[in-house]
Amino acid sequence: MNNTVIVNILRFLALLAAQALVFNKFSLFGIAFCFPYILFIILYPVNGNRHLLLLLAFLLGICQDSLLNTGGPHAVACVVLAFVRPTLFKFSFGISYEYQTIKINERIDPDRLMFIFLAVIIHHLILYILEAFRFSLIPAALLRTLCSGIFTLVICIITIYLIKPGKQQ
């Protein structure tokens, strides 16, 4: 196994364990929940196997669904995020994405922040709309998406800085 595979396995397990042991246990005011486990999908290598990412995203989401005893919205949201990830790369990074010269877990600049923000919002929007599943609850789902998205974005940025402390300038 090469180093990238080992890092991705450890990242998958560590993020899932952190989500299960820490982040599933608290919320802010009952509205904002934190789901940093999606960092696995966000930080997956740009040139990695896309089919494997879709499978791992489904596995990640279904594990989260089983931990929370939900009917599958995390799995759907994770798979959709993994599926639209290349489009988010093209939108956020433009031509740099096509030459695969970007690394998300380096320093945070506006392009990387935009990519992470869009990924978090797409995941949360799908998740909360699937949880609400009624037109009358869409405003509540949008409020939860916004609050949880900001909370998750802050935790994701902090986590990226913590896992790569020597690379920041």
Secondary structure, 3 states (H helix, E strand, C coil): CCHHHHHHHHHHHHHHHHHHHCHHHCEECCCEECCHHHHHHHHCCCCCCHHHHHHHHHHHHHHHHHHHCCCCHHHHHHHHHHHHHHHHHHHHHCHHHHCCCCCCCCCCCHHHHHHHHHHHHHHHHHHHHHHHCCHHHHHHHHHHHHHHHHHHHHHHHHHHHHHCCCCCC
